[in-house]
Structure formats: structure tokens, C-alpha cells
Amino acid sequence: MRGLVNTTRLDSARRRLVPRRIAVLSIHTSPLDQPGTGDAGGMNVYVVETARRLAESGVEVEIFTRATSSALPPTVETSPGVTVRHVTAGPFEGLLKQDLPGQLCAVTAGVMRAEAARPEGWFDLVHSHYWLSGQVGWLSKERWNVPLVHSMHTMAKVKNRDLAAGDRPEPTMRVIGEEQVVAASDRLIANTADEARELVALYGADPFDVDVVHPGVDLELFRPGSRAAARTAHGLPPDAVVLLFVGRIQPLKAPDILIRAAAELVATAPELRRRLVVAICGGPSGSGLDQPTALADLARSLGILDLVRFEPPGDRATLADWYRAADVVVVPSYSESFGLVAVEAQACGTPVVAAAVGGLRTAVADTVSGLLVQGHDPADFARAIARIIGDPDLHARLSAGARMHAGSFGWAATTAGLLASYSAALANASGGVRLAAQGS
């Protein structure tokens, strides 16, 4: 059968259950896209960072994504051992994520065509990210006779359960698609223990097939630095009280809660108005595209538009400076599989006020690295923020705790967890242990 290991190599394969080459599927969003707008977010960072570190550990990584511009080259080497391959499927520009299911056949054909040009058994394993990629991964697994490892990142049943007011529920088509991918996968990667339990309870996953692997943070880039310098770089007064939101602007991420909380703060403490700055770093996404000026309109209606700065998504170094410049980073999401923004902010020594939902309960250590808020009442967020900005000793303790807590989420640990999951998938795969073909 295509791709099975030669029996003379079986013993060495058992000793080294590590893939030589993997296909990573990130169909709906490219790892080359700027996080913080459109469909690009924490998943993009995850794919880029883990691919680079997998390659450094000796695993060649080829990332397949849908081409969104005719100007894109067919392949891009992002780092040694990591290649991004653009698959042509449907119109280049203007295709929304909800329309992508109609192009999955074309995407799959492009992935299959790329693999067919290689020697047999080129890939040892497929790792798909998000359910659309999982559908392509399911077919790739069957065609190539390799294990499928899948990361959900977000789940329709969880999002629909925790839906923000006025937001659109995820369609039934996605729910069914996710159920199929869960059933087809050899291993499932959960960001947290909470996500693992949801995979079992909501999707019927076998608990023995679910591996909990926390996402990481670049602890070299996201680290404490000079707050004064960071504020100067962004034109912020030295004595400002800076509240920061980072992420895609859509109801799920709930930046409106920060705007409402800021209005509560200045209503309760009018003297704060002179110093308060609310920075919103990100771009419209998802259902947020329906009303791109909604946040500004809300701030205007609450009389605090002059306190709000809207900043476009920036590169990672710019983002790190924003974290350092902030007094508090606020993550009020209705649902988060992990909460990478919270961990990045804490790595820079900035306390976080976050909703006590999903992965944020893991990403933020309540009363140690920040404060978790039950529910989504802006008044509760305002009180939590006021506690931190009004108590320098508490801010200092949380800042120190933030750095310590974030230090446990390095990408090296994430990569080691992925390699362990890959080994388990290879060991349990039907048809025997495989190794990638070497040469033609």
C-alpha cells in the first residue's frame, strides 16, 4: 500500500517515532497574514511559532493555505525547514470564511496535487488547524495512509453556547463538520484541560485520544522593558492610565465591554478623565465587519470618544511595546480556547483583567497574574480595573506574578508536547509505523 514503511526499517522506526516531514493545514488563514484583523489571530501565531521550532528539532514542515492574492508566489520559505505553499482555490480576493466550505474540494485537489509530485510516502503525518483544514486533513489521511492530528482552536458548540448578544451563531454545517473531523482524527490537540473536557463532552472524543498541549509565548520578544520608553514610542503621556485591548474587533472578543467599563470608571472617578487612555489595537473581523464603526459610535454615545485610541494591528515588536506601555490589558472575550494575548501581556509584566471563560482560566492566574471576572457586566470589569490602577502595591504584586506565570508557557514546551502527540499518533496508526521517504 502507498507509503507503508519498508520492513527492513521497522525496528529503527519503532525506536524513533518522530515524523521526518509533516503537512500542516491552515486553509482559511495564512501564517503570513498579520494577526489582529480579518481571520488572522492567535492561530496564525501558533502555526508560525510551532512550525519554526519543529523544524529546528529536525522535522520538515510544509504549510498549506489558500492563496488570497494572485501576486503571492506558489511557495515561501519562512524559515529553514518551513515552507508555506499557496493553494489556488476559488477567487483570490473577497471570499469570506463562511463561503470556504464550497471550495474545500478545490483546496483538497491542490494539496493532493502537490503531494503527488513528490516521492511516495513523502509526509509522515498531517496536522490540521480549525475544522475547515480538518476536512482536508481527513481526506489527506485516507489518501496518504498517514495519521491525522487535529487542533480545533475554536469550537462551534462552545461559541454558540457562549454567544455574545447580537452575534451570529455558528451554522449547523460547521457543527457537523467538526464532529466528522473529531471522529476521523488519530489525535486531538487541546489547548487546555477545559478544552479537552469539552471535546469529550460535546463532541464524543475518546479521552485517550486527546492531548493537552498549552500554546506558548515568545519569552525573548515578550518580556519586561521600559514603560517610559514604550509610552514615548506611542505618544502616550508618562502619567497616563493606559487600558489596552488587543485582538480582532468583533462581538466574540467583546471590546465594547472595555469601552463601557471605561465610561463607568470616569463616571465614578471624574478626575481620572484627564489621564485615562483606552487603546484598541486590532481590526474588524467576522460579524464585526457588519458595523465597522460600532466601537467609535459607542464611545461617542458614552461621551468618552476623546479617551479612545484606535490602532491598527502591528508587528510583534510593536505589540510588545504596547503591552509594556499599558497599566492593564483587558481580555473580555465571551469565548477563548486559550487567550494568547493574555499570556503575551503577562510576559511583559502587565497585569490582565479577563473574563473567566474557557482557556482564559488557564492563561490568567486569578489574583496572582491578574483578575478574572465572572460574567460580562461592564461594571464588574470597571471594579476589577479600578482595584489594580488604584493600588500600586497590588499592581506590583500582579506584575511580578504575571511574569512568573507567563514563564511557564514557552514555545519549547509546546513543541515538545506536539512531538509527543505525533509519536503517539504514529505508534497507534493502523497499517504499521511509517517513516518519510528519503530521496526519490
Secondary structure as GFF3:
##gff-version 3
##sequence-region A 1 440
A	DSSP	three_ten_helix	7	9	.	.	.	ID=ss1
A	DSSP	alpha_helix	10	15	.	.	.	ID=ss2
A	DSSP	beta_strand	21	25	.	.	.	ID=ss3
A	DSSP	alpha_helix	42	56	.	.	.	ID=ss4
A	DSSP	beta_strand	60	66	.	.	.	ID=ss5
A	DSSP	beta_strand	75	79	.	.	.	ID=ss6
A	DSSP	beta_strand	82	87	.	.	.	ID=ss7
A	DSSP	three_ten_helix	97	103	.	.	.	ID=ss8
A	DSSP	alpha_helix	104	116	.	.	.	ID=ss9
A	DSSP	beta_strand	125	129	.	.	.	ID=ss10
A	DSSP	alpha_helix	130	144	.	.	.	ID=ss11
A	DSSP	beta_strand	148	151	.	.	.	ID=ss12
A	DSSP	alpha_helix	156	161	.	.	.	ID=ss13
A	DSSP	alpha_helix	172	184	.	.	.	ID=ss14
A	DSSP	beta_strand	187	190	.	.	.	ID=ss15
A	DSSP	alpha_helix	193	203	.	.	.	ID=ss16
A	DSSP	three_ten_helix	207	209	.	.	.	ID=ss17
A	DSSP	beta_strand	210	212	.	.	.	ID=ss18
A	DSSP	alpha_helix	227	233	.	.	.	ID=ss19
A	DSSP	beta_strand	241	246	.	.	.	ID=ss20
A	DSSP	alpha_helix	255	268	.	.	.	ID=ss21
A	DSSP	three_ten_helix	270	274	.	.	.	ID=ss22
A	DSSP	beta_strand	276	281	.	.	.	ID=ss23
A	DSSP	three_ten_helix	286	290	.	.	.	ID=ss24
A	DSSP	alpha_helix	294	301	.	.	.	ID=ss25
A	DSSP	three_ten_helix	305	307	.	.	.	ID=ss26
A	DSSP	beta_strand	308	311	.	.	.	ID=ss27
A	DSSP	alpha_helix	316	325	.	.	.	ID=ss28
A	DSSP	beta_strand	328	331	.	.	.	ID=ss29
A	DSSP	alpha_helix	340	347	.	.	.	ID=ss30
A	DSSP	beta_strand	352	355	.	.	.	ID=ss31
A	DSSP	alpha_helix	360	363	.	.	.	ID=ss32
A	DSSP	beta_strand	370	373	.	.	.	ID=ss33
A	DSSP	alpha_helix	378	389	.	.	.	ID=ss34
A	DSSP	alpha_helix	392	406	.	.	.	ID=ss35
A	DSSP	alpha_helix	411	428	.	.	.	ID=ss36
###
